[in-house]
């Protein structure tokens, strides 16, 4: 299941690249803090934890959360759970800023009149969207 606001479904190649970018981000975040010489197996486990926790999120969101973590808590070693919480918090803030969703008109309500020009513009926009996704003429 896709998380709320996820905008893309990735191919296997895109997914591998996305996961690699998360590992790079993890390495860059952890490099800012002292790290004992870890066994390569332990290090791989840390990277795997970051990837598994964050792979369902857009890279822009991950980057923004990492920057936010560093600016808000510069002395705190980051953990994938912290970054995920920041992404979820940012999504909540974004949702709060969205305009409220209007309920569809019921059959008994008067619908606003739509001009012929507006109707044609809407039809063209719908056709364009359908073509963009491989439907239509």
Beta strands, then each sheet from edge to edge (+ up, - down):
end
